[in-house]
Amino acid sequence: MRDEVGQFSSKMAAELERVRVEAMRQTETRFEQQVLVLQKDAEAEKRLSELRVKTLEDTIAQQSGLVSSLQKQLEEAKAQVQEIAVRAIEGASGSRALTHINQIAMEQAKNRSPQG
C-alpha cells in the first residue's frame, strides 16, 4: 500500500499531464476548425459581394444605355415638335396671305363689275 501511495502522486502527475495535453489538442483542433469556418465564411461573403458589385455594374451599364437611348429619342421628339411648329406657323402665315389675296381679288372684281 505504501508503494501505491508513493506511486499515486507520480501516476496523478502523469495522468494530469496526459489530460492537459489532450485538452490542449482538442482546444487546438476546435480552434483550427473555427478558423477554417471563419475563412470559408469570409470567402463566401467576398464572393457574394463581388457578385453584388458585378450585378450593380451590369445594371448601371444597362441603365446608362437606356438613358442614352431616351436622350436620343427626346432630341428627335424635340426636333419633330419644332418642325411641326414651324410648319404650323408657315401654314397659318400662308393661309392669312392667301385670304388677304382673295380679299384683294374680290374687291378688284367688285370694283370692275359695275364699271364694265
Biopython code that builds the backbone (N, CA, C, O; Angstrom):
import numpy as np
from Bio.PDB.StructureBuilder import StructureBuilder

atoms = [
    (1, "MET", "N", (0.795, -1.175, 0.000)),
    (1, "MET", "CA", (0.000, 0.000, 0.000)),
    (1, "MET", "C", (0.852, 1.258, 0.000)),
    (1, "MET", "O", (0.503, 2.262, -0.623)),
    (2, "ARG", "N", (1.965, 1.191, 0.702)),
    (2, "ARG", "CA", (2.864, 2.341, 0.711)),
    (2, "ARG", "C", (3.407, 2.578, -0.693)),
    (2, "ARG", "O", (3.586, 3.719, -1.119)),
    (3, "ASP", "N", (3.662, 1.497, -1.396)),
    (3, "ASP", "CA", (4.151, 1.654, -2.768)),
    (3, "ASP", "C", (3.082, 2.325, -3.638)),
    (3, "ASP", "O", (3.382, 3.189, -4.462)),
    (4, "GLU", "N", (1.840, 1.909, -3.434)),
    (4, "GLU", "CA", (0.745, 2.500, -4.196)),
    (4, "GLU", "C", (0.591, 3.975, -3.870)),
    (4, "GLU", "O", (0.373, 4.803, -4.755)),
    (5, "VAL", "N", (0.709, 4.293, -2.579)),
    (5, "VAL", "CA", (0.603, 5.695, -2.169)),
    (5, "VAL", "C", (1.766, 6.474, -2.750)),
    (5, "VAL", "O", (1.570, 7.611, -3.181)),
    (6, "GLY", "N", (2.959, 5.922, -2.782)),
    (6, "GLY", "CA", (4.128, 6.594, -3.329)),
    (6, "GLY", "C", (3.993, 6.776, -4.831)),
    (6, "GLY", "O", (4.402, 7.801, -5.376)),
    (7, "GLN", "N", (3.430, 5.802, -5.487)),
    (7, "GLN", "CA", (3.254, 5.880, -6.930)),
    (7, "GLN", "C", (2.053, 6.742, -7.312)),
    (7, "GLN", "O", (1.942, 7.231, -8.436)),
    (8, "PHE", "N", (1.166, 6.908, -6.345)),
    (8, "PHE", "CA", (-0.052, 7.672, -6.621)),
    (8, "PHE", "C", (0.260, 9.083, -7.115)),
    (8, "PHE", "O", (-0.324, 9.553, -8.092)),
    (9, "SER", "N", (1.184, 9.748, -6.431)),
    (9, "SER", "CA", (1.481, 11.125, -6.834)),
    (9, "SER", "C", (2.131, 11.158, -8.223)),
    (9, "SER", "O", (1.856, 12.068, -9.006)),
    (10, "SER", "N", (2.990, 10.179, -8.538)),
    (10, "SER", "CA", (3.598, 10.175, -9.874)),
    (10, "SER", "C", (2.559, 9.776, -10.928)),
    (10, "SER", "O", (2.563, 10.314, -12.035)),
    (11, "LYS", "N", (1.661, 8.825, -10.585)),
    (11, "LYS", "CA", (0.592, 8.459, -11.511)),
    (11, "LYS", "C", (-0.355, 9.644, -11.720)),
    (11, "LYS", "O", (-0.820, 9.899, -12.831)),
    (12, "MET", "N", (-0.628, 10.361, -10.628)),
    (12, "MET", "CA", (-1.508, 11.531, -10.696)),
    (12, "MET", "C", (-0.885, 12.603, -11.583)),
    (12, "MET", "O", (-1.584, 13.211, -12.394)),
    (13, "ALA", "N", (0.410, 12.843, -11.444)),
    (13, "ALA", "CA", (1.109, 13.843, -12.253)),
    (13, "ALA", "C", (1.095, 13.424, -13.722)),
    (13, "ALA", "O", (0.862, 14.251, -14.603)),
    (14, "ALA", "N", (1.344, 12.144, -13.984)),
    (14, "ALA", "CA", (1.347, 11.653, -15.361)),
    (14, "ALA", "C", (-0.052, 11.772, -15.972)),
    (14, "ALA", "O", (-0.204, 12.189, -17.120)),
    (15, "GLU", "N", (-1.060, 11.402, -15.195)),
    (15, "GLU", "CA", (-2.439, 11.486, -15.684)),
    (15, "GLU", "C", (-2.837, 12.939, -15.926)),
    (15, "GLU", "O", (-3.493, 13.242, -16.923)),
    (16, "LEU", "N", (-2.453, 13.828, -15.037)),
    (16, "LEU", "CA", (-2.727, 15.256, -15.218)),
    (16, "LEU", "C", (-2.061, 15.787, -16.488)),
    (16, "LEU", "O", (-2.655, 16.564, -17.235)),
    (17, "GLU", "N", (-0.829, 15.361, -16.719)),
    (17, "GLU", "CA", (-0.117, 15.797, -17.930)),
    (17, "GLU", "C", (-0.825, 15.268, -19.174)),
    (17, "GLU", "O", (-0.980, 15.998, -20.154)),
    (18, "ARG", "N", (-1.258, 13.996, -19.144)),
    (18, "ARG", "CA", (-1.961, 13.408, -20.272)),
    (18, "ARG", "C", (-3.272, 14.155, -20.546)),
    (18, "ARG", "O", (-3.605, 14.437, -21.697)),
    (19, "VAL", "N", (-4.005, 14.468, -19.481)),
    (19, "VAL", "CA", (-5.266, 15.196, -19.615)),
    (19, "VAL", "C", (-5.018, 16.602, -20.136)),
    (19, "VAL", "O", (-5.777, 17.104, -20.966)),
    (20, "ARG", "N", (-3.955, 17.242, -19.652)),
    (20, "ARG", "CA", (-3.610, 18.597, -20.107)),
    (20, "ARG", "C", (-3.273, 18.592, -21.594)),
    (20, "ARG", "O", (-3.740, 19.451, -22.341)),
    (21, "VAL", "N", (-2.464, 17.628, -22.023)),
    (21, "VAL", "CA", (-2.070, 17.527, -23.428)),
    (21, "VAL", "C", (-3.305, 17.250, -24.283)),
    (21, "VAL", "O", (-3.476, 17.854, -25.342)),
    (22, "GLU", "N", (-4.158, 16.344, -23.831)),
    (22, "GLU", "CA", (-5.381, 16.021, -24.584)),
    (22, "GLU", "C", (-6.297, 17.238, -24.681)),
    (22, "GLU", "O", (-6.863, 17.506, -25.741)),
    (23, "ALA", "N", (-6.444, 17.970, -23.588)),
    (23, "ALA", "CA", (-7.285, 19.173, -23.586)),
    (23, "ALA", "C", (-6.721, 20.218, -24.543)),
    (23, "ALA", "O", (-7.474, 20.869, -25.268)),
    (24, "MET", "N", (-5.397, 20.379, -24.548)),
    (24, "MET", "CA", (-4.776, 21.345, -25.472)),
    (24, "MET", "C", (-4.994, 20.911, -26.919)),
    (24, "MET", "O", (-5.288, 21.744, -27.776)),
    (25, "ARG", "N", (-4.852, 19.605, -27.201)),
    (25, "ARG", "CA", (-5.033, 19.095, -28.556)),
    (25, "ARG", "C", (-6.470, 19.332, -29.023)),
    (25, "ARG", "O", (-6.697, 19.772, -30.150)),
    (26, "GLN", "N", (-7.429, 19.041, -28.157)),
    (26, "GLN", "CA", (-8.835, 19.251, -28.508)),
    (26, "GLN", "C", (-9.132, 20.731, -28.721)),
    (26, "GLN", "O", (-9.854, 21.102, -29.646)),
    (27, "THR", "N", (-8.568, 21.574, -27.856)),
    (27, "THR", "CA", (-8.773, 23.017, -27.976)),
    (27, "THR", "C", (-8.166, 23.530, -29.278)),
    (27, "THR", "O", (-8.788, 24.329, -29.979)),
    (28, "GLU", "N", (-6.962, 23.079, -29.605)),
    (28, "GLU", "CA", (-6.322, 23.492, -30.856)),
    (28, "GLU", "C", (-7.126, 23.013, -32.061)),
    (28, "GLU", "O", (-7.280, 23.744, -33.039)),
    (29, "THR", "N", (-7.637, 21.790, -31.989)),
    (29, "THR", "CA", (-8.445, 21.252, -33.086)),
    (29, "THR", "C", (-9.703, 22.084, -33.272)),
    (29, "THR", "O", (-10.045, 22.449, -34.397)),
    (30, "ARG", "N", (-10.393, 22.386, -32.179)),
    (30, "ARG", "CA", (-11.597, 23.229, -32.260)),
    (30, "ARG", "C", (-11.254, 24.604, -32.806)),
    (30, "ARG", "O", (-11.980, 25.152, -33.636)),
    (31, "PHE", "N", (-10.140, 25.161, -32.334)),
    (31, "PHE", "CA", (-9.718, 26.489, -32.811)),
    (31, "PHE", "C", (-9.438, 26.449, -34.309)),
    (31, "PHE", "O", (-9.854, 27.353, -35.033)),
    (32, "GLU", "N", (-8.742, 25.420, -34.788)),
    (32, "GLU", "CA", (-8.439, 25.300, -36.215)),
    (32, "GLU", "C", (-9.728, 25.164, -37.029)),
    (32, "GLU", "O", (-9.852, 25.746, -38.107)),
    (33, "GLN", "N", (-10.683, 24.393, -36.507)),
    (33, "GLN", "CA", (-11.968, 24.242, -37.194)),
    (33, "GLN", "C", (-12.706, 25.577, -37.266)),
    (33, "GLN", "O", (-13.280, 25.927, -38.298)),
    (34, "GLN", "N", (-12.684, 26.316, -36.160)),
    (34, "GLN", "CA", (-13.343, 27.624, -36.152)),
    (34, "GLN", "C", (-12.672, 28.576, -37.130)),
    (34, "GLN", "O", (-13.347, 29.343, -37.816)),
    (35, "VAL", "N", (-11.349, 28.530, -37.195)),
    (35, "VAL", "CA", (-10.622, 29.378, -38.141)),
    (35, "VAL", "C", (-11.005, 29.020, -39.571)),
    (35, "VAL", "O", (-11.226, 29.905, -40.397)),
    (36, "LEU", "N", (-11.084, 27.711, -39.868)),
    (36, "LEU", "CA", (-11.473, 27.283, -41.213)),
    (36, "LEU", "C", (-12.886, 27.738, -41.552)),
    (36, "LEU", "O", (-13.141, 28.202, -42.664)),
    (37, "VAL", "N", (-13.803, 27.609, -40.604)),
    (37, "VAL", "CA", (-15.187, 28.044, -40.834)),
    (37, "VAL", "C", (-15.219, 29.548, -41.094)),
    (37, "VAL", "O", (-15.901, 30.007, -42.010)),
    (38, "LEU", "N", (-14.487, 30.312, -40.294)),
    (38, "LEU", "CA", (-14.456, 31.759, -40.484)),
    (38, "LEU", "C", (-13.835, 32.128, -41.829)),
    (38, "LEU", "O", (-14.294, 33.059, -42.492)),
    (39, "GLN", "N", (-12.797, 31.405, -42.232)),
    (39, "GLN", "CA", (-12.180, 31.670, -43.531)),
    (39, "GLN", "C", (-13.163, 31.371, -44.663)),
    (39, "GLN", "O", (-13.286, 32.153, -45.606)),
    (40, "LYS", "N", (-13.863, 30.239, -44.566)),
    (40, "LYS", "CA", (-14.849, 29.889, -45.587)),
    (40, "LYS", "C", (-15.970, 30.928, -45.620)),
    (40, "LYS", "O", (-16.417, 31.330, -46.695)),
    (41, "ASP", "N", (-16.420, 31.360, -44.444)),
    (41, "ASP", "CA", (-17.458, 32.397, -44.389)),
    (41, "ASP", "C", (-16.967, 33.688, -45.040)),
    (41, "ASP", "O", (-17.701, 34.334, -45.786)),
    (42, "ALA", "N", (-15.722, 34.055, -44.751)),
    (42, "ALA", "CA", (-15.164, 35.282, -45.331)),
    (42, "ALA", "C", (-15.052, 35.155, -46.847)),
    (42, "ALA", "O", (-15.349, 36.108, -47.568)),
    (43, "GLU", "N", (-14.625, 33.986, -47.341)),
    (43, "GLU", "CA", (-14.531, 33.773, -48.784)),
    (43, "GLU", "C", (-15.909, 33.843, -49.442)),
    (43, "GLU", "O", (-16.078, 34.451, -50.499)),
    (44, "ALA", "N", (-16.887, 33.209, -48.796)),
    (44, "ALA", "CA", (-18.250, 33.232, -49.341)),
    (44, "ALA", "C", (-18.797, 34.660, -49.350)),
    (44, "ALA", "O", (-19.433, 35.075, -50.319)),
    (45, "GLU", "N", (-18.555, 35.397, -48.296)),
    (45, "GLU", "CA", (-19.019, 36.792, -48.222)),
    (45, "GLU", "C", (-18.329, 37.640, -49.288)),
    (45, "GLU", "O", (-18.950, 38.510, -49.898)),
    (46, "LYS", "N", (-17.048, 37.380, -49.505)),
    (46, "LYS", "CA", (-16.307, 38.116, -50.534)),
    (46, "LYS", "C", (-16.888, 37.817, -51.912)),
    (46, "LYS", "O", (-17.104, 38.731, -52.707)),
    (47, "ARG", "N", (-17.146, 36.512, -52.202)),
    (47, "ARG", "CA", (-17.725, 36.146, -53.494)),
    (47, "ARG", "C", (-19.100, 36.771, -53.674)),
    (47, "ARG", "O", (-19.438, 37.250, -54.756)),
    (48, "LEU", "N", (-19.886, 36.764, -52.612)),
    (48, "LEU", "CA", (-21.219, 37.363, -52.679)),
    (48, "LEU", "C", (-21.121, 38.861, -52.948)),
    (48, "LEU", "O", (-21.878, 39.407, -53.750)),
    (49, "SER", "N", (-20.193, 39.511, -52.279)),
    (49, "SER", "CA", (-20.001, 40.953, -52.502)),
    (49, "SER", "C", (-19.544, 41.224, -53.932)),
    (49, "SER", "O", (-19.994, 42.183, -54.558)),
    (50, "GLU", "N", (-18.662, 40.389, -54.445)),
    (50, "GLU", "CA", (-18.199, 40.558, -55.822)),
    (50, "GLU", "C", (-19.355, 40.377, -56.806)),
    (50, "GLU", "O", (-19.458, 41.105, -57.793)),
    (51, "LEU", "N", (-20.221, 39.404, -56.530)),
    (51, "LEU", "CA", (-21.390, 39.204, -57.392)),
    (51, "LEU", "C", (-22.331, 40.397, -57.331)),
    (51, "LEU", "O", (-22.886, 40.813, -58.348)),
    (52, "ARG", "N", (-22.507, 40.942, -56.135)),
    (52, "ARG", "CA", (-23.364, 42.127, -55.996)),
    (52, "ARG", "C", (-22.796, 43.295, -56.787)),
    (52, "ARG", "O", (-23.525, 43.998, -57.486)),
    (53, "VAL", "N", (-21.487, 43.495, -56.670)),
    (53, "VAL", "CA", (-20.836, 44.589, -57.400)),
    (53, "VAL", "C", (-21.003, 44.373, -58.898)),
    (53, "VAL", "O", (-21.329, 45.312, -59.624)),
    (54, "LYS", "N", (-20.781, 43.143, -59.373)),
    (54, "LYS", "CA", (-20.917, 42.837, -60.797)),
    (54, "LYS", "C", (-22.347, 43.098, -61.260)),
    (54, "LYS", "O", (-22.565, 43.678, -62.324)),
    (55, "THR", "N", (-23.318, 42.668, -60.458)),
    (55, "THR", "CA", (-24.719, 42.878, -60.809)),
    (55, "THR", "C", (-25.028, 44.371, -60.879)),
    (55, "THR", "O", (-25.698, 44.832, -61.802)),
    (56, "LEU", "N", (-24.537, 45.115, -59.904)),
    (56, "LEU", "CA", (-24.779, 46.559, -59.901)),
    (56, "LEU", "C", (-24.097, 47.235, -61.089)),
    (56, "LEU", "O", (-24.662, 48.144, -61.696)),
    (57, "GLU", "N", (-22.892, 46.795, -61.419)),
    (57, "GLU", "CA", (-22.202, 47.362, -62.579)),
    (57, "GLU", "C", (-22.976, 47.066, -63.864)),
    (57, "GLU", "O", (-23.110, 47.932, -64.728)),
    (58, "ASP", "N", (-23.482, 45.843, -63.981)),
    (58, "ASP", "CA", (-24.289, 45.488, -65.156)),
    (58, "ASP", "C", (-25.552, 46.342, -65.223)),
    (58, "ASP", "O", (-25.941, 46.808, -66.294)),
    (59, "THR", "N", (-26.185, 46.542, -64.071)),
    (59, "THR", "CA", (-27.396, 47.359, -64.015)),
    (59, "THR", "C", (-27.083, 48.796, -64.430)),
    (59, "THR", "O", (-27.840, 49.413, -65.179)),
    (60, "ILE", "N", (-25.972, 49.315, -63.940)),
    (60, "ILE", "CA", (-25.564, 50.681, -64.296)),
    (60, "ILE", "C", (-25.330, 50.779, -65.802)),
    (60, "ILE", "O", (-25.751, 51.747, -66.435)),
    (61, "ALA", "N", (-24.659, 49.777, -66.376)),
    (61, "ALA", "CA", (-24.391, 49.796, -67.814)),
    (61, "ALA", "C", (-25.699, 49.755, -68.605)),
    (61, "ALA", "O", (-25.854, 50.481, -69.588)),
    (62, "GLN", "N", (-26.633, 48.913, -68.182)),
    (62, "GLN", "CA", (-27.925, 48.830, -68.878)),
    (62, "GLN", "C", (-28.675, 50.147, -68.761)),
    (62, "GLN", "O", (-29.239, 50.635, -69.741)),
    (63, "GLN", "N", (-28.681, 50.718, -67.574)),
    (63, "GLN", "CA", (-29.416, 51.965, -67.379)),
    (63, "GLN", "C", (-28.751, 53.121, -68.117)),
    (63, "GLN", "O", (-29.436, 54.024, -68.596)),
    (64, "SER", "N", (-27.435, 53.103, -68.213)),
    (64, "SER", "CA", (-26.743, 54.142, -68.982)),
    (64, "SER", "C", (-27.132, 54.048, -70.451)),
    (64, "SER", "O", (-27.377, 55.064, -71.101)),
    (65, "GLY", "N", (-27.188, 52.826, -70.971)),
    (65, "GLY", "CA", (-27.624, 52.637, -72.352)),
    (65, "GLY", "C", (-29.053, 53.102, -72.552)),
    (65, "GLY", "O", (-29.374, 53.731, -73.561)),
    (66, "LEU", "N", (-29.912, 52.791, -71.587)),
    (66, "LEU", "CA", (-31.304, 53.215, -71.665)),
    (66, "LEU", "C", (-31.413, 54.735, -71.621)),
    (66, "LEU", "O", (-32.187, 55.328, -72.372)),
    (67, "VAL", "N", (-30.644, 55.359, -70.749)),
    (67, "VAL", "CA", (-30.665, 56.825, -70.644)),
    (67, "VAL", "C", (-30.201, 57.440, -71.968)),
    (67, "VAL", "O", (-30.791, 58.412, -72.441)),
    (68, "SER", "N", (-29.152, 56.881, -72.560)),
    (68, "SER", "CA", (-28.666, 57.399, -73.853)),
    (68, "SER", "C", (-29.741, 57.266, -74.923)),
    (68, "SER", "O", (-29.969, 58.188, -75.706)),
    (69, "SER", "N", (-30.393, 56.117, -74.947)),
    (69, "SER", "CA", (-31.461, 55.891, -75.925)),
    (69, "SER", "C", (-32.607, 56.874, -75.717)),
    (69, "SER", "O", (-33.133, 57.437, -76.676)),
    (70, "LEU", "N", (-32.990, 57.076, -74.456)),
    (70, "LEU", "CA", (-34.083, 58.008, -74.164)),
    (70, "LEU", "C", (-33.699, 59.448, -74.495)),
    (70, "LEU", "O", (-34.542, 60.222, -74.948)),
    (71, "GLN", "N", (-32.436, 59.814, -74.272)),
    (71, "GLN", "CA", (-31.990, 61.155, -74.629)),
    (71, "GLN", "C", (-32.052, 61.353, -76.142)),
    (71, "GLN", "O", (-32.448, 62.415, -76.622)),
    (72, "LYS", "N", (-31.659, 60.331, -76.881)),
    (72, "LYS", "CA", (-31.724, 60.415, -78.343)),
    (72, "LYS", "C", (-33.177, 60.568, -78.797)),
    (72, "LYS", "O", (-33.477, 61.381, -79.671)),
    (73, "GLN", "N", (-34.076, 59.783, -78.200)),
    (73, "GLN", "CA", (-35.493, 59.877, -78.550)),
    (73, "GLN", "C", (-36.036, 61.257, -78.201)),
    (73, "GLN", "O", (-36.839, 61.819, -78.946)),
    (74, "LEU", "N", (-35.600, 61.801, -77.070)),
    (74, "LEU", "CA", (-36.048, 63.134, -76.657)),
    (74, "LEU", "C", (-35.592, 64.183, -77.663)),
    (74, "LEU", "O", (-36.373, 65.054, -78.046)),
    (75, "GLU", "N", (-34.356, 64.107, -78.089)),
    (75, "GLU", "CA", (-33.842, 65.054, -79.070)),
    (75, "GLU", "C", (-34.613, 64.951, -80.386)),
    (75, "GLU", "O", (-34.939, 65.961, -81.009)),
    (76, "GLU", "N", (-34.901, 63.706, -80.800)),
    (76, "GLU", "CA", (-35.677, 63.518, -82.039)),
    (76, "GLU", "C", (-37.083, 64.085, -81.885)),
    (76, "GLU", "O", (-37.610, 64.711, -82.805)),
    (77, "ALA", "N", (-37.686, 63.866, -80.724)),
    (77, "ALA", "CA", (-39.036, 64.384, -80.488)),
    (77, "ALA", "C", (-39.031, 65.909, -80.483)),
    (77, "ALA", "O", (-39.944, 66.536, -81.019)),
    (78, "LYS", "N", (-38.002, 66.507, -79.878)),
    (78, "LYS", "CA", (-37.897, 67.975, -79.872)),
    (78, "LYS", "C", (-37.807, 68.503, -81.307)),
    (78, "LYS", "O", (-38.472, 69.472, -81.670)),
    (79, "ALA", "N", (-36.972, 67.847, -82.109)),
    (79, "ALA", "CA", (-36.802, 68.290, -83.498)),
    (79, "ALA", "C", (-38.125, 68.169, -84.255)),
    (79, "ALA", "O", (-38.474, 69.052, -85.038)),
    (80, "GLN", "N", (-38.857, 67.085, -84.024)),
    (80, "GLN", "CA", (-40.143, 66.905, -84.699)),
    (80, "GLN", "C", (-41.144, 67.968, -84.262)),
    (80, "GLN", "O", (-41.879, 68.508, -85.089)),
    (81, "VAL", "N", (-41.174, 68.272, -82.962)),
    (81, "VAL", "CA", (-42.090, 69.299, -82.465)),
    (81, "VAL", "C", (-41.745, 70.651, -83.067)),
    (81, "VAL", "O", (-42.636, 71.403, -83.461)),
    (82, "GLN", "N", (-40.457, 70.964, -83.142)),
    (82, "GLN", "CA", (-40.050, 72.237, -83.738)),
    (82, "GLN", "C", (-40.450, 72.291, -85.209)),
    (82, "GLN", "O", (-40.919, 73.318, -85.698)),
    (83, "GLU", "N", (-40.259, 71.174, -85.908)),
    (83, "GLU", "CA", (-40.628, 71.142, -87.325)),
    (83, "GLU", "C", (-42.132, 71.338, -87.487)),
    (83, "GLU", "O", (-42.569, 72.078, -88.368)),
    (84, "ILE", "N", (-42.921, 70.681, -86.646)),
    (84, "ILE", "CA", (-44.381, 70.832, -86.704)),
    (84, "ILE", "C", (-44.777, 72.274, -86.401)),
    (84, "ILE", "O", (-45.663, 72.827, -87.053)),
    (85, "ALA", "N", (-44.130, 72.876, -85.422)),
    (85, "ALA", "CA", (-44.441, 74.267, -85.061)),
    (85, "ALA", "C", (-44.124, 75.203, -86.217)),
    (85, "ALA", "O", (-44.903, 76.106, -86.524)),
    (86, "VAL", "N", (-42.980, 74.987, -86.859)),
    (86, "VAL", "CA", (-42.601, 75.833, -87.993)),
    (86, "VAL", "C", (-43.611, 75.676, -89.129)),
    (86, "VAL", "O", (-44.036, 76.655, -89.743)),
    (87, "ARG", "N", (-43.983, 74.432, -89.391)),
    (87, "ARG", "CA", (-44.968, 74.192, -90.458)),
    (87, "ARG", "C", (-46.317, 74.830, -90.111)),
    (87, "ARG", "O", (-46.987, 75.390, -90.979)),
    (88, "ALA", "N", (-46.702, 74.741, -88.856)),
    (88, "ALA", "CA", (-47.977, 75.342, -88.445)),
    (88, "ALA", "C", (-47.933, 76.850, -88.614)),
    (88, "ALA", "O", (-48.890, 77.465, -89.083)),
    (89, "ILE", "N", (-46.804, 77.439, -88.224)),
    (89, "ILE", "CA", (-46.665, 78.894, -88.364)),
    (89, "ILE", "C", (-46.656, 79.273, -89.842)),
    (89, "ILE", "O", (-47.321, 80.227, -90.246)),
    (90, "GLU", "N", (-45.902, 78.524, -90.649)),
    (90, "GLU", "CA", (-45.861, 78.808, -92.084)),
    (90, "GLU", "C", (-47.231, 78.616, -92.710)),
    (90, "GLU", "O", (-47.654, 79.406, -93.554)),
    (91, "GLY", "N", (-47.924, 77.557, -92.292)),
    (91, "GLY", "CA", (-49.259, 77.303, -92.825)),
    (91, "GLY", "C", (-50.225, 78.408, -92.454)),
    (91, "GLY", "O", (-51.016, 78.855, -93.284)),
    (92, "ALA", "N", (-50.163, 78.847, -91.210)),
    (92, "ALA", "CA", (-51.049, 79.920, -90.772)),
    (92, "ALA", "C", (-50.706, 81.210, -91.502)),
    (92, "ALA", "O", (-51.594, 81.962, -91.904)),
    (93, "SER", "N", (-49.430, 81.457, -91.668)),
    (93, "SER", "CA", (-48.996, 82.659, -92.363)),
    (93, "SER", "C", (-49.423, 82.599, -93.834)),
    (93, "SER", "O", (-49.912, 83.590, -94.378)),
    (94, "GLY", "N", (-49.244, 81.465, -94.465)),
    (94, "GLY", "CA", (-49.644, 81.300, -95.867)),
    (94, "GLY", "C", (-51.148, 81.406, -96.016)),
    (94, "GLY", "O", (-51.630, 81.975, -96.996)),
    (95, "SER", "N", (-51.889, 80.880, -95.083)),
    (95, "SER", "CA", (-53.351, 80.947, -95.116)),
    (95, "SER", "C", (-53.806, 82.392, -95.007)),
    (95, "SER", "O", (-54.710, 82.828, -95.719)),
    (96, "ARG", "N", (-53.167, 83.128, -94.103)),
    (96, "ARG", "CA", (-53.523, 84.545, -93.956)),
    (96, "ARG", "C", (-53.202, 85.309, -95.239)),
    (96, "ARG", "O", (-53.982, 86.149, -95.688)),
    (97, "ALA", "N", (-52.054, 85.006, -95.816)),
    (97, "ALA", "CA", (-51.668, 85.687, -97.055)),
    (97, "ALA", "C", (-52.658, 85.344, -98.163)),
    (97, "ALA", "O", (-53.071, 86.222, -98.921)),
    (98, "LEU", "N", (-53.041, 84.070, -98.260)),
    (98, "LEU", "CA", (-53.995, 83.651, -99.280)),
    (98, "LEU", "C", (-55.352, 84.312, -99.053)),
    (98, "LEU", "O", (-55.993, 84.754, -100.006)),
    (99, "THR", "N", (-55.784, 84.381, -97.819)),
    (99, "THR", "CA", (-57.045, 85.055, -97.506)),
    (99, "THR", "C", (-56.960, 86.532, -97.895)),
    (99, "THR", "O", (-57.903, 87.086, -98.460)),
    (100, "HIS", "N", (-55.850, 87.149, -97.595)),
    (100, "HIS", "CA", (-55.654, 88.562, -97.924)),
    (100, "HIS", "C", (-55.684, 88.760, -99.447)),
    (100, "HIS", "O", (-56.299, 89.704, -99.942)),
    (101, "ILE", "N", (-55.016, 87.862, -100.182)),
    (101, "ILE", "CA", (-55.006, 87.966, -101.650)),
    (101, "ILE", "C", (-56.421, 87.761, -102.196)),
    (101, "ILE", "O", (-56.853, 88.468, -103.106)),
    (102, "ASN", "N", (-57.125, 86.795, -101.635)),
    (102, "ASN", "CA", (-58.512, 86.554, -102.060)),
    (102, "ASN", "C", (-59.372, 87.796, -101.819)),
    (102, "ASN", "O", (-60.192, 88.159, -102.662)),
    (103, "GLN", "N", (-59.185, 88.437, -100.685)),
    (103, "GLN", "CA", (-59.960, 89.650, -100.383)),
    (103, "GLN", "C", (-59.641, 90.747, -101.404)),
    (103, "GLN", "O", (-60.538, 91.435, -101.893)),
    (104, "ILE", "N", (-58.379, 90.894, -101.708)),
    (104, "ILE", "CA", (-57.984, 91.913, -102.694)),
    (104, "ILE", "C", (-58.615, 91.582, -104.050)),
    (104, "ILE", "O", (-59.146, 92.460, -104.729)),
    (105, "ALA", "N", (-58.549, 90.295, -104.435)),
    (105, "ALA", "CA", (-59.119, 89.892, -105.727)),
    (105, "ALA", "C", (-60.619, 90.131, -105.749)),
    (105, "ALA", "O", (-61.159, 90.587, -106.757)),
    (106, "MET", "N", (-61.302, 89.828, -104.643)),
    (106, "MET", "CA", (-62.747, 90.047, -104.571)),
    (106, "MET", "C", (-63.059, 91.535, -104.679)),
    (106, "MET", "O", (-64.003, 91.919, -105.370)),
    (107, "GLU", "N", (-62.294, 92.358, -104.018)),
    (107, "GLU", "CA", (-62.524, 93.798, -104.086)),
    (107, "GLU", "C", (-62.297, 94.308, -105.510)),
    (107, "GLU", "O", (-63.055, 95.132, -106.021)),
    (108, "GLN", "N", (-61.247, 93.802, -106.128)),
    (108, "GLN", "CA", (-60.971, 94.218, -107.510)),
    (108, "GLN", "C", (-62.089, 93.750, -108.443)),
    (108, "GLN", "O", (-62.497, 94.463, -109.360)),
    (109, "ALA", "N", (-62.566, 92.549, -108.189)),
    (109, "ALA", "CA", (-63.639, 92.011, -109.036)),
    (109, "ALA", "C", (-64.910, 92.845, -108.832)),
    (109, "ALA", "O", (-65.628, 93.103, -109.798)),
    (110, "LYS", "N", (-65.195, 93.259, -107.626)),
    (110, "LYS", "CA", (-66.371, 94.079, -107.343)),
    (110, "LYS", "C", (-66.223, 95.438, -108.003)),
    (110, "LYS", "O", (-67.166, 95.978, -108.582)),
    (111, "ASN", "N", (-65.037, 95.968, -107.905)),
    (111, "ASN", "CA", (-64.782, 97.281, -108.472)),
    (111, "ASN", "C", (-64.888, 97.240, -110.000)),
    (111, "ASN", "O", (-65.309, 98.240, -110.583)),
    (112, "ARG", "N", (-64.548, 96.192, -110.655)),
    (112, "ARG", "CA", (-64.581, 96.085, -112.100)),
    (112, "ARG", "C", (-66.008, 95.800, -112.602)),
    (112, "ARG", "O", (-66.371, 96.260, -113.685)),
    (113, "SER", "N", (-66.776, 95.096, -111.886)),
    (113, "SER", "CA", (-68.115, 94.721, -112.342)),
    (113, "SER", "C", (-68.982, 95.939, -112.628)),
    (113, "SER", "O", (-69.530, 96.005, -113.729)),
    (114, "PRO", "N", (-69.147, 96.872, -111.770)),
    (114, "PRO", "CA", (-70.024, 97.982, -112.051)),
    (114, "PRO", "C", (-69.513, 98.839, -113.221)),
    (114, "PRO", "O", (-70.301, 99.477, -113.920)),
    (115, "GLN", "N", (-68.215, 98.847, -113.422)),
    (115, "GLN", "CA", (-67.674, 99.709, -114.455)),
    (115, "GLN", "C", (-67.881, 99.105, -115.850)),
    (115, "GLN", "O", (-68.050, 99.855, -116.811)),
    (116, "GLY", "N", (-67.874, 97.785, -115.987)),
    (116, "GLY", "CA", (-67.894, 97.144, -117.278)),
    (116, "GLY", "C", (-69.201, 96.985, -117.845)),
    (116, "GLY", "O", (-69.336, 96.449, -118.945)),
]
sb = StructureBuilder()
sb.init_structure("model")
sb.init_model(0)
sb.init_chain("A")
sb.init_seg("    ")
for serial, (resi, resn, name, xyz) in enumerate(atoms, 1):
    if name == "N":
        sb.init_residue(resn, " ", resi, " ")
    sb.init_atom(name, np.array(xyz, "f"), 0.0, 1.0, " ", f" {name:<3s}", serial, name[0])
structure = sb.get_structure()
